[in-house]
C-alpha cells in the first residue's frame, strides 16, 4: 500500500492533473487542501480554492476519503504533456472518488454542479464496471469501515436520491458530455446496477 504520509512534491505540480473533476488549468496545482466547513454552518460561503504564491490549490471536503488506498499510476511521456513520463502518481481509487462525490452532493447542489458529479460517477462506474466484483467491492468494504455511521448512511441516501428513479439531475447530466451521446435511462441503469453490485445488494 502506498505511504500516503510521505511528503514529497508531486512531479507534475506545475500542471493540472485531471483527478478531482477532469478540469485542467495551468495555474492549478495537483495537491488538495482539506476543507472542513459544512453547508449548514452559519455564514457558509462556498470557497473551493486557496491561493498561495500565485498557485491555486483545490479545497476538498472528505479529503481522507480520497486519500484512502490511493492507486499509483504512470502517465507515459507522450500523454503527460511534459515531455517526460510521470512516475508513481498517486490518484484516488475509483471507490474513493465516487464515495467522496456522494458525500459532498449537498454542497455541489448549491453550487449547481451536482449534474457534473453524476457524470463523473457514471463514467467511473462504466470504466471500472468489470472490476467491481474483483477489486472495488473489497476497497468499499474497507473504506466503509473508516466512515462514521452518519457518513455511511449519507452515502446510501445519496445513491437513493440520485439513482433510484429518473430525475432532473440525470436529465441534466446527459447533456453535459460533448464527446458522446448518453441516454438517460442507460445512465440511470448502469449507476443503479453498479451500486447494487458494489454494495452487495444486487
Helices and strands as residue ranges (DSSP letters): E 28-34, E 49-52, E 55-60, H 63-66, E 71-75, H 77-80, E 86-91, H 94-103, H 105-110, H 114-127, G 129-131, I 132-136, H 137-146, H 149-163, H 168-173, H 184-199
